[in-house]
Amino acid sequence: MSDTILAVRGVSKTYGSGQRALDAVDLDIRRGEIFALLGPNGAGKTTLISVVCGIVTPSSGTITVGGHDAIADYKPARAMIGLVPQELSVDMFETVMATVRFSRRLFGRSGHDAYLEQLLKDLSLWDKRDAKIMELSGGMKRRVLIAKALSHEPDLLFLDEPTAGVDVSLRRDMWKLIGSLRERGVTIILTTHYIEEAEEMADRVGVINGGKLLLVEEKTALMKKLGKREMDIALTDPMDAVPAELVEWHLTLENDGHTLRYVFDAQAERTGIPSLLRKLAELGIGFKDLETSKSSLEDIFVDLVKTKGVAA
Ligand SMILES: Nc1ncnc2c1ncn2[C@@H]1O[C@H](COP(=O)(O)OP(=O)(O)OP(=O)(O)O)[C@@H](O)[C@H]1O
């Protein structure tokens, strides 16, 4: 079994309107990973999902899902995919069970109620199986969309903005749920505006903007490579300005002059910390505490925006 479940090669899409939504995208998704596709509004995330799912035809390029050509061999390719769309796409008057059963049949799979029962239980929907969708809360409706997408036992699940507009506790529930899906062996691609979400969930992160995939990296490597560290020096006596003798460290004064902040490259061989501390001692500047912190994926994204021109 190949390790690559999805291969996107040179895929471009120009809509009839002339809008170029995807520009020569290459992407390999590994079996079993959680991949977060990060990008601002209009970056091309939904279009990328749509071409893989056969909803939008690419202008050029090829897509292979589990070895099947997603265009020439559409049916088996599509059967391997579950799609949780951004918007609610269910019949409000149907019951939960009828909705997932219908979805399963659409893919030519019948019976196997044991699977659906377990699925609804995993999604905490079993008690609501006979309720009409319109009677459910917003969070439950989202879970129905996931149940629907998983009804035919796909290998690859797309979640388009899984937590857009949901409150913090529901977002955390959703993250837990996504984690448990991965444990069941489902490969997951999620799109998100929330960097926190990518940071929490993803094994790898792709950043897309203007239809171009700007970067694909292991999340931890990305954070390590592009990460900066901060060191806050809590001063014994506050100061009005950074002394001229400390100019080479580009320090900033924070916290009403009580804290000196030093930002340094976590990967650099020389951090500059020992020499800075020596200099402080030389100048007789006393401090009570030193605290270092790592940058988040959010800081990294903001940096990328600056250096690669990703419009945030
Ligand atoms: N059916 C369409 N016809 C014409 N242009 C479209 C169509 N769908 C999307 N676009 C355009 O293609 C570009 C990419 O849109 P897409 O929906 O893929 O972005 P996105 O990253 O999913 O954005 P969001 O985060 O807002 O959902 C945008 O400029 C959008 O206006």
The ligand as an SDF file (V2000), in Angstrom:
LIG
                    3D

 31 33  0  0  0  0  0  0  0  0999 V2000
  -17.5420   29.3440   -8.7700 N   0  0  0  0  0  0  0  0  0  0  0  0
  -16.6660   30.3490   -8.8270 C   0  0  0  0  0  0  0  0  0  0  0  0
  -16.6280   31.1710   -9.8890 N   0  0  0  0  0  0  0  0  0  0  0  0
  -15.7450   32.1800   -9.9870 C   0  0  0  0  0  0  0  0  0  0  0  0
  -14.8130   32.4410   -9.0440 N   0  0  0  0  0  0  0  0  0  0  0  0
  -14.7860   31.6620   -7.9580 C   0  0  0  0  0  0  0  0  0  0  0  0
  -15.6980   30.5630   -7.7860 C   0  0  0  0  0  0  0  0  0  0  0  0
  -15.4330   29.9720   -6.6130 N   0  0  0  0  0  0  0  0  0  0  0  0
  -14.4040   30.6530   -6.0840 C   0  0  0  0  0  0  0  0  0  0  0  0
  -14.0120   31.6650   -6.8870 N   0  0  0  0  0  0  0  0  0  0  0  0
  -12.8890   32.5870   -6.6600 C   0  0  0  0  0  0  0  0  0  0  0  0
  -11.6890   31.8410   -6.5560 O   0  0  0  0  0  0  0  0  0  0  0  0
  -10.8540   32.3440   -5.5150 C   0  0  0  0  0  0  0  0  0  0  0  0
  -10.5800   31.2490   -4.4920 C   0  0  0  0  0  0  0  0  0  0  0  0
  -11.7780   30.9470   -3.7770 O   0  0  0  0  0  0  0  0  0  0  0  0
  -11.9180   29.7920   -2.7180 P   0  0  0  0  0  0  0  0  0  0  0  0
  -13.3640   29.6920   -2.3410 O   0  0  0  0  0  0  0  0  0  0  0  0
  -11.2610   28.5810   -3.2270 O   0  0  0  0  0  0  0  0  0  0  0  0
  -11.0790   30.3900   -1.5040 O   0  0  0  0  0  0  0  0  0  0  0  0
  -10.9940   29.9220    0.0110 P   0  0  0  0  0  0  0  0  0  0  0  0
   -9.5520   29.9050    0.3250 O   0  0  0  0  0  0  0  0  0  0  0  0
  -11.7660   28.6940    0.2140 O   0  0  0  0  0  0  0  0  0  0  0  0
  -11.6890   31.1480    0.7540 O   0  0  0  0  0  0  0  0  0  0  0  0
  -12.5460   31.1540    2.1260 P   0  0  0  0  0  0  0  0  0  0  0  0
  -11.5550   31.0070    3.2110 O   0  0  0  0  0  0  0  0  0  0  0  0
  -13.1480   32.5150    2.0830 O   0  0  0  0  0  0  0  0  0  0  0  0
  -13.5330   30.0520    2.0420 O   0  0  0  0  0  0  0  0  0  0  0  0
  -11.5790   33.5570   -4.9530 C   0  0  0  0  0  0  0  0  0  0  0  0
  -11.0600   34.6940   -5.5890 O   0  0  0  0  0  0  0  0  0  0  0  0
  -13.0230   33.3250   -5.3380 C   0  0  0  0  0  0  0  0  0  0  0  0
  -13.7090   34.5380   -5.4920 O   0  0  0  0  0  0  0  0  0  0  0  0
  1  2  1  0
  2  3  1  0
  2  7  2  0
  3  4  2  0
  4  5  1  0
  5  6  2  0
  6  7  1  0
  6 10  1  0
  7  8  1  0
  8  9  2  0
  9 10  1  0
 10 11  1  0
 11 12  1  0
 11 30  1  0
 12 13  1  0
 13 14  1  0
 13 28  1  0
 14 15  1  0
 15 16  1  0
 16 17  2  0
 16 18  1  0
 16 19  1  0
 19 20  1  0
 20 21  2  0
 20 22  1  0
 20 23  1  0
 23 24  1  0
 24 25  2  0
 24 26  1  0
 24 27  1  0
 28 29  1  0
 28 30  1  0
 30 31  1  0
M  END
$$$$
